[in-house]
Structures are given as structure tokens and as C-alpha cells.
Amino acid sequence: MDVLSMIMALFFMLLAIWSQSQLAALQEPKSEAAPALEILYSKRVVTRGAVIAAAVHVSDGRVQSIMPMRNAPKGPKVTDYGRLAISPGLVDVHVHLNEPGREEWEGFETGTKAAAAGGVTTVVDMPLNSYPTICDAATFDGKIAASKGKLHVDVAFWGGLVPQNAHNETVLDELIERGVVGLKTFMSPSGIGDFEQSFKPDLEAALKTLAKHQVPLMAHAELPSDVDLDPNADPRKYATYLATRPRKWEQDAIAQLVEIASTTEGAPIHIAHVSDADSLEMIAEAGRQGKRITSETCTHYLTFAAEEIPDGSTLHKCAPPIREAENRERLWEGIKNGTLTFVSSDHSPAPPEDKLVEEGDFLRAWGGISSLQFSLPATWTQALARGLTLADVAEIWSARPAAGVGLGAKGTISAGKDADFVVWDPEAEITVGEDWKVEHKHKLTPYHGMKMKGKIVATYLRGEKIYSSSDERGKYSHNHRAAGPYGRPLLRK
């Protein structure tokens, strides 16, 4: 072959290679649409059981790897957060967003915005107090439709268990197959007319269906019985309200759940918002016997005490009620020894007129505490005073709740998981409502004016920064590839 022929052959070979590369470029997504690679670095990355200096490599919305900074790949954008902690985003499994039907109480937009401001990247919405309540496939479809374009964080959902659907396997099958994480029931009146309390036969019947799908039953565990009350007691005194919901109600309900767990094999039972420390031994014993029972307590039970609640401060009213300081300390012991599986907010807001803020009547005010945004600093402030660590808080607010409701992509900073992070300063002191804007629809909360440790600096959802406190008001970011808020519904497969 002469020199000219060799040159021509080389030219056509290079042309073929170039053509193939152009064809491939047309077939692949444009680079600007692909998720960017990013490295987040901190001297305090909170992994499961440890706090380490590390680089977290994020790509395509997930954690790709965690490594020393010196081993991080070259090229991606690096954000160095210094000594700020990078913790897994919080997973709050007990939140009332109240939409559709009671948007004047909260709503998807304001509720999930508050979650993002508090470092909560996943919430699980309750089947009440929205209207209608979510007790069948049709009402669930309506809730999903109502959430469209309004979610600043990822949202999963509980379905409702009431006497009207408990014995109808087809209705429960359809609801569960829509993608709820489990079913929520009340063993006492819920206060919502279309969400009636369930009784033992209802629970036993429904648990057979739940066992088939291997999803949990979450129970509001209070079993009402007669209480001797002073008819002349002052309704503005918190002690008057506390007497109306005695510890025995919780103990009787938990005993019934343990009994049902013994006779209905295979269905996990989750006890919501445990407030009575006297019940902890019963829960611990059920665990020792191998019963599939988990439990939660809430930020307000770990923060407030009955003796400290001022007269007329109906913002503190909830059910079960906040109990005494000595009880609070034993709840913390339950957290430390693992009897209480994790923590939730039970965020249950209401308009000021329903809380009877001016009247201060504990007996007539709506029960529910507005708390979603404050969960991390409120818990950390109390946990730090009792010797718990950053890793401990991540365990009870992220890893265990995610596992408890089957959200396998959430809860820890580890390879393959969603890149959901809260970047925060555990040493910084903040004051709720003063240097930290309240994002809930209604700003009234028992946490208002409280000084806490733990300033939220940034929140990441699937690798995207969705919240930053870079100015006094805080700011929200929309994903650059999305038309609006970046959160999405999470449906169990």
C-alpha cells in the first residue's frame, strides 16, 4: 500500500470513529440534564454508629461512596462544610399534613417546607385529619392527587384502619396495594368524626390482612375507662387535663396489643407516641418474647414536663398527655436501652381558634402540638444533656424509623442510599421564632421562644440542596431539572 492509500485509510477510519461518537451523543441524554457529581466533605459525617471525617461522593441522587478526602475522585464539585455535621436526613413517620380537606390546619406546601427547614427529608403522612380520611383506595388516590407539585420533601403515607374497613379484606388489600406503608388505628376516640376507634375484634381481623402484606399496624394506644374527676377543677390548669387521660389507659391498650400479637402471628405492630414510662417494661418484655412490636415516643414527651406547663397554655395539649419530669427521664432511659425504638414529632397543628389560645381551656381545646420543624434541635438539646451522641440521634431519628416503615433507600449515609442529608451546627444556639423563622402554616407552638442547640444550615434531598439558611429568612431551592419543589410521593412496592 502506497503512502497516499495509507493516509486515506486512516482518514476514513477516523471519520467512522467520529461518526459513531456523534451518533452516541445524539442517543444519550445531554450532559446538562444528567445529575452532577458532587463531593460533600465534613470533619463530622454521621454514619451508622460513628462520626468520621469523610468525603461523601454523590451521583444520580444517591450516595456512591464514603471515603477519606485524599481518596476522593478528581473533578466533581466539592463543598467543604468543615466542622459542620452532615447527618442523614430525618425520617418522621408520624405527621399530620391534613390535606385535602383541612388545608387551613396545615397542608402539603407549608408542612413539607417546614420539614425541609428542620432537616427532615422524609415524612409519613397520617390518614387523618384530612377530609375525607384515607380508608380506601379512592380516598388515597385523592390524597396523592392533592399532593402534586406541593412536596418540598419526600412523603410516604399511612392508610387508615377503622371498624368500617377492618373486616373487608378486599378494601384493605386495595388500599395497601396502592402503596401505603401500613395502617393507622385509634383504640380511643380520635376526635375526627369519620375516623372511628377500633376495638379488639377489628384489630384481630385486620392484622391477618396486614400479615399477608407484611406491613405494620400503628396504634394510638389508649383504652378508655371510667375516671373519677373533680367537677370543680379549673380547666385552665394542666393538671385538670392530665387527670382525664390516666396512665392506665395506655397500659391497658398496650397490654391488649401484646395479647393480640401473641394470637395473630406475622403482623408487625407499632405503638405510637408512648408517653407513659410505666408501660416500658411491658414493651421490653414483649420484645424479649420475640413479639414483633416496636414503639415510638415524641419530641414533646422528651422535652416538656407537666409541672412546667403554665396555666392556660393549651399549645401543650396533646394525647396521650405530657407527663411529669420524672416520667420524662424514664422515657429517655427507654431511648438509651432501646425499649423505645425511635422518635417522631406527631406534628398535629390546628388554627389558633381551635387551640382556644385566648380562653386557655385545656378541656375544650383541640389536642395536638405543632413541632415538625423543630425536631432535630429539640431532641439534640435534650439528648446532649443526657450524654447521647450525634450517632445516637441519627439512629433514633433516621435509621430506625426508615427501617420501621420499610423505606430501604432512606435513613443512613451509606453507599446506595438516597443522598438525603441535613448539614447543621450542633454547637450553635438558636431561638425558635426569633432567629429561626417558623415555616408551619400557624406559628403558634409551645417551642416558640425556646433556646435550643443545633442550627440547620442546609438540607439535601436525593443530592439536591432544597433548603439553605444562608440569609435570615432561609431560602428554598427548586431542583434545576424540575419545575417546582423536588419532593415526591413514596409508594411502597
C-alpha positions in Angstrom: 0.0 0.0 0.0 1.4 3.4 -1.0 1.6 6.4 1.3 -1.5 8.1 -0.1 -3.6 5.0 0.3 -2.4 4.6 3.9 -3.4 8.3 4.6 -6.8 7.8 3.1 -7.4 4.6 5.0 -6.5 6.3 8.3 -8.8 9.3 7.4 -11.8 7.1 6.8 -11.1 5.1 10.0 -11.0 8.3 12.0 -14.2 9.6 10.2 -16.0 6.3 11.2 -14.9 6.7 14.8 -16.1 10.3 14.8 -19.5 9.4 13.3 -20.1 6.7 15.9 -19.3 9.2 18.6 -21.8 11.7 17.2 -24.5 9.1 16.9 -23.9 8.1 20.5 -24.1 11.7 21.6 -27.5 12.1 19.9 -28.8 8.9 21.6 -27.6 9.8 25.1 -29.1 12.5 27.4 -27.4 15.9 27.2 -24.8 16.4 29.8 -26.5 19.3 31.4 -29.6 17.2 32.1 -27.6 14.5 33.8 -27.2 14.7 37.6 -24.0 16.4 38.6 -21.3 14.6 40.5 -20.6 16.2 43.9 -18.4 15.7 46.9 -19.6 16.9 50.3 -16.8 17.0 52.9 -17.0 17.3 56.6 -14.9 16.5 59.6 -18.1 15.2 61.1 -20.0 12.9 58.8 -22.6 10.9 60.8 -22.6 7.3 59.6 -24.4 4.5 61.4 -22.8 4.2 64.8 -19.8 6.5 64.1 -18.9 10.1 63.3 -16.0 10.4 60.9 -14.1 12.8 58.8 -15.0 11.9 55.3 -15.9 12.8 51.7 -19.4 11.7 50.6 -19.5 11.1 46.9 -23.0 11.8 45.5 -24.2 11.0 42.0 -27.6 10.4 40.4 -29.3 11.3 43.7 -27.6 8.5 45.7 -24.5 8.1 47.8 -21.9 6.4 45.7 -19.2 6.1 48.3 -17.8 7.5 51.5 -14.0 7.9 51.7 -11.2 9.9 53.1 -10.9 13.3 51.3 -7.5 12.3 49.9 -9.1 9.4 48.0 -12.0 11.4 46.6 -12.3 11.4 42.8 -10.9 14.4 41.0 -13.2 16.6 39.0 -16.6 16.8 40.8 -17.7 19.9 42.6 -16.5 19.8 46.2 -18.4 21.5 49.1 -16.3 21.6 52.2 -18.5 22.0 55.3 -15.6 22.0 57.7 -16.8 21.0 61.3 -20.5 21.3 60.5 -22.1 17.9 61.0 -23.5 16.1 57.9 -26.2 13.7 59.3 -28.8 11.6 57.5 -32.0 13.5 56.8 -34.6 12.9 59.4 -37.4 10.4 58.7 -40.5 11.5 60.6 -43.1 8.6 60.5 -45.9 10.5 62.3 -47.0 13.7 60.7 -50.5 15.2 60.1 -50.4 17.3 56.9 -54.2 17.5 56.8 -54.6 17.8 53.1 -57.0 17.5 51.3 -59.9 18.9 53.3 -58.3 20.8 56.2 -55.6 22.9 54.5 -56.5 25.7 56.9 -54.8 23.5 59.6 -51.5 22.8 57.6 -51.2 21.4 54.1 -48.6 19.8 51.9 -46.9 23.0 50.9 -46.3 24.6 54.3 -45.8 21.3 56.1 -43.1 20.0 53.9 -41.5 23.4 53.7 -41.2 23.3 57.5 -39.8 19.8 57.3 -37.1 20.9 54.9 -36.2 23.9 57.2 -35.8 21.4 60.0 -33.6 18.8 58.2 -36.5 16.4 57.8 -36.2 14.9 54.3 -38.9 12.2 54.6 -42.3 12.4 56.3 -45.0 9.8 56.6 -48.4 11.4 56.4 -51.3 10.3 58.6 -54.7 9.2 57.2 -56.4 11.8 59.4 -57.0 14.8 59.9 -57.5 15.3 56.2 -61.0 15.1 54.9 -62.1 12.6 53.8 -59.9 10.3 55.9 -57.8 7.8 54.0 -59.5 4.4 54.5 -59.9 3.1 50.9 -58.2 3.2 47.6 -60.3 6.0 46.2 -59.6 8.4 49.1 -55.9 7.5 48.9 -55.9 8.4 45.1 -57.4 11.8 46.1 -54.7 12.4 48.6 -51.9 11.7 46.0 -53.6 14.0 43.5 -53.8 16.7 46.1 -50.1 16.5 46.8 -49.0 17.1 43.2 -46.5 19.9 42.9 -46.5 20.7 46.6 -43.9 18.4 48.2 -40.7 20.0 49.3 -39.5 16.7 50.8 -40.4 13.0 50.1 -43.7 11.9 51.6 -44.9 8.4 52.3 -48.4 7.6 53.6 -50.3 5.6 56.2 -53.7 4.2 55.4 -56.5 4.2 58.0 -58.0 1.3 59.8 -61.5 1.8 61.2 -64.3 -0.6 62.0 -65.9 0.0 58.6 -63.0 -1.5 56.7 -61.3 -3.7 59.3 -63.3 -6.8 58.3 -63.3 -6.2 54.5 -60.2 -7.9 53.2 -60.7 -6.6 49.6 -60.9 -2.9 50.7 -57.7 -3.3 52.8 -55.9 -5.2 50.0 -56.7 -2.4 47.6 -55.5 0.3 50.0 -52.3 -1.5 50.9 -51.6 -2.3 47.3 -51.8 1.4 46.4 -48.5 1.8 48.3 -49.2 2.8 51.9 -46.5 1.9 54.4 -49.1 0.4 56.8 -52.4 1.2 58.6 -53.0 3.5 61.5 -55.8 2.9 64.0 -57.1 4.5 67.2 -58.1 2.5 70.2 -59.8 5.5 71.7 -62.0 8.3 70.1 -59.9 10.2 67.5 -61.8 13.4 67.7 -62.5 13.2 64.0 -66.0 12.0 63.1 -65.2 9.9 60.1 -62.3 8.0 61.8 -63.9 5.9 64.5 -62.0 4.0 67.1 -61.2 0.3 66.5 -61.9 -2.5 69.0 -60.1 -5.8 69.7 -62.1 -7.8 67.1 -61.4 -5.1 64.4 -57.7 -5.3 65.2 -57.6 -9.1 65.1 -59.4 -9.2 61.8 -57.2 -6.6 60.1 -53.9 -8.0 61.4 -54.5 -11.1 59.3 -54.6 -9.0 56.1 -51.6 -6.9 57.3 -49.6 -10.1 57.9 -50.3 -11.2 54.3 -48.7 -7.9 53.1 -46.1 -7.7 55.8 -46.8 -4.1 56.7 -47.3 -2.7 60.2 -50.3 -1.6 62.2 -49.6 1.7 64.0 -51.9 2.0 67.0 -52.9 5.0 69.1 -52.7 3.1 72.4 -55.2 4.5 74.9 -58.0 2.2 76.0 -60.6 4.5 77.8 -62.2 3.5 81.1 -64.1 5.5 83.7 -62.2 8.2 85.5 -63.2 9.9 88.8 -62.8 13.7 88.1 -63.4 16.7 90.2 -66.3 18.6 88.6 -65.0 21.8 90.1 -61.4 21.5 88.8 -60.1 24.6 87.0 -60.0 23.9 83.2 -57.1 26.3 82.8 -54.9 24.1 85.0 -52.8 21.5 83.1 -53.3 19.0 85.9 -57.0 19.1 85.3 -56.5 17.8 81.7 -53.8 15.4 82.8 -56.2 13.7 85.1 -58.6 13.0 82.3 -56.2 10.6 80.5 -54.5 8.5 83.2 -51.6 6.2 82.7 -53.9 3.2 83.0 -55.4 4.0 79.6 -52.0 3.5 77.9 -51.1 0.4 80.0 -54.4 -1.3 79.2 -54.1 -0.6 75.5 -50.5 -1.8 75.3 -51.4 -5.0 77.2 -54.2 -5.6 74.7 -51.8 -5.1 71.8 -49.3 -7.5 73.3 -52.0 -10.1 73.7 -53.2 -9.6 70.1 -49.6 -10.0 68.9 -49.5 -13.4 70.7 -52.5 -14.7 68.9 -52.1 -13.0 65.5 -48.7 -14.2 64.1 -46.8 -12.5 61.5 -48.1 -8.9 61.5 -45.8 -6.2 63.0 -47.4 -3.8 65.5 -46.1 -0.3 66.1 -47.2 1.6 69.3 -47.4 5.3 68.5 -46.4 8.2 70.8 -45.7 6.4 74.1 -46.0 8.9 76.9 -46.2 6.6 80.0 -42.9 5.3 81.2 -44.6 2.7 83.4 -45.5 0.9 80.1 -41.9 0.4 79.0 -41.4 -2.8 80.9 -44.4 -4.4 79.1 -43.0 -3.3 75.8 -39.5 -4.6 76.7 -40.9 -8.0 77.8 -42.8 -8.4 74.6 -39.5 -7.9 72.7 -37.8 -10.5 74.9 -40.5 -12.9 74.0 -40.0 -12.3 70.3 -43.1 -10.3 69.6 -43.0 -8.1 66.5 -43.7 -4.9 68.5 -41.9 -1.6 68.0 -42.7 1.7 69.7 -42.0 5.4 69.4 -42.1 8.4 71.7 -42.3 12.1 70.6 -40.1 15.1 71.0 -42.6 16.9 73.3 -42.6 14.0 75.8 -38.8 14.2 75.8 -38.7 17.9 76.2 -41.6 19.2 78.4 -42.9 18.2 81.8 -46.4 18.5 83.3 -45.2 20.6 86.3 -43.6 23.2 83.9 -46.7 23.9 81.8 -48.2 27.3 82.6 -51.9 27.8 83.3 -53.9 28.2 80.1 -51.0 27.1 77.8 -53.2 24.9 75.5 -50.4 24.8 72.9 -49.0 22.0 75.1 -52.2 19.9 74.9 -51.9 16.5 73.2 -53.0 13.0 73.6 -51.6 11.0 75.3 -50.7 13.9 77.5 -47.3 15.2 78.5 -46.5 13.7 81.9 -44.2 14.6 84.8 -40.4 15.3 84.8 -39.6 12.0 86.5 -41.6 10.2 83.7 -39.6 12.1 81.1 -36.3 10.9 82.5 -37.5 7.3 82.3 -38.6 7.8 78.7 -35.0 8.9 78.0 -33.8 5.7 79.6 -36.1 3.8 77.3 -34.4 5.5 74.4 -31.0 4.7 75.7 -31.7 1.0 76.3 -33.6 0.5 73.0 -37.1 -0.2 74.5 -38.4 2.8 72.6 -37.4 2.1 69.0 -37.4 5.7 67.7 -38.7 9.2 67.9 -41.4 11.1 65.9 -42.9 14.5 66.0 -46.7 13.7 65.9 -46.9 17.1 64.3 -50.6 17.9 64.6 -51.3 21.6 64.1 -54.6 23.4 64.3 -55.7 27.0 63.9 -55.4 29.3 67.0 -59.2 29.4 67.4 -59.3 25.6 67.8 -56.5 25.7 70.3 -58.5 28.2 72.4 -55.4 30.2 73.0 -57.3 33.2 74.4 -59.5 31.1 76.7 -56.8 28.7 77.8 -59.4 25.9 78.4 -57.5 22.6 78.4 -60.6 20.5 78.4 -62.2 22.1 75.3 -59.1 22.9 73.2 -58.0 20.8 70.3 -55.2 18.4 71.2 -52.1 18.5 69.1 -48.7 20.0 69.0 -47.0 21.9 66.2 -43.5 20.6 66.1 -42.3 19.2 62.8 -39.7 21.9 62.0 -38.1 21.7 65.5 -37.5 18.0 65.9 -33.7 17.9 65.4 -32.6 20.8 67.7 -35.2 20.0 70.3 -34.2 16.3 70.5 -30.4 17.1 70.3 -30.7 19.7 73.1 -32.2 17.2 75.5 -30.1 14.3 74.2 -26.8 16.2 74.6 -27.7 16.9 78.3 -28.1 13.2 78.9 -24.9 12.0 77.2 -26.2 10.9 73.8 -24.1 11.4 70.7 -24.7 12.6 67.1 -24.8 9.0 66.0 -27.4 8.1 68.7 -29.7 10.9 67.4 -29.3 9.7 63.8 -30.2 6.2 64.9 -33.5 7.2 66.6 -34.5 9.9 64.0 -33.3 8.4 60.7 -32.1 4.8 60.6 -34.7 3.0 62.8 -37.8 4.9 61.6 -36.8 4.3 58.0 -36.4 0.6 58.6 -39.6 0.5 60.7 -41.8 1.6 57.7 -39.9 -0.2 55.0 -38.2 2.8 53.4 -35.0 1.0 52.4 -33.4 3.9 50.5 -33.6 6.2 53.4 -32.2 6.6 56.9 -28.4 6.3 56.7 -25.4 7.8 54.9 -24.1 4.7 53.1 -23.4 3.6 49.6 -26.6 3.0 47.5 -28.9 5.1 49.8 -30.6 8.3 48.8 -28.4 11.3 49.3 -30.7 12.8 51.9 -28.6 15.0 54.4 -29.0 17.6 57.0 -26.0 19.9 57.4 -26.1 21.5 60.8 -24.1 23.1 63.6 -24.7 21.1 66.8 -23.0 23.7 68.9 -24.8 26.8 67.6 -27.7 28.1 69.8 -30.9 29.2 68.1 -34.2 30.7 69.4 -37.4 29.5 67.8 -39.4 32.3 66.2 -36.6 34.9 66.6 -33.5 33.9 64.7 -35.2 30.9 63.2 -38.4 31.6 61.1 -41.3 29.2 61.7 -42.5 27.8 58.4 -45.6 26.0 59.6 -48.9 27.5 58.5 -49.7 28.5 62.1 -46.7 30.0 64.0 -48.1 29.2 67.5 -46.2 26.4 69.1 -45.0 25.5 72.6 -41.5 25.7 71.3 -41.8 29.4 70.5 -39.1 31.4 72.2 -37.2 28.3 73.3 -33.4 28.3 73.0 -32.0 25.2 71.5 -28.7 23.8 70.3 -28.5 22.9 66.7 -28.7 25.3 63.7 -29.9 23.8 60.4 -27.5 25.1 57.7 -28.7 23.1 54.6 -30.9 20.2 53.7 -30.3 17.9 50.7 -32.9 15.7 49.2 -31.6 13.0 46.8 -28.5 15.0 46.2 -30.2 18.4 45.7 -29.9 21.3 48.1 -33.5 22.1 48.9 -33.0 24.4 51.9 -30.3 26.8 52.9 -30.2 29.2 55.9 -27.8 31.5 54.1 -29.9 34.5 55.0 -32.0 35.4 58.0 -35.2 34.1 56.4 -33.8 31.0 55.0 -34.4 30.1 51.3 -35.7 27.2 49.4 -34.2 25.8 46.2 -36.1 24.1 43.4 -34.2 21.4 41.6 -32.8 22.8 38.4 -34.2 19.9 36.5 -37.7 20.2 38.0 -40.5 22.7 37.5 -41.2 23.0 41.3 -40.5 21.5 44.7 -38.3 18.4 44.4 -40.1 16.1 46.8 -42.2 13.2 45.6 -44.7 10.7 46.9 -43.1 7.4 48.1 -45.3 4.4 47.4 -44.5 1.0 48.8 -43.9 -1.5 46.1 
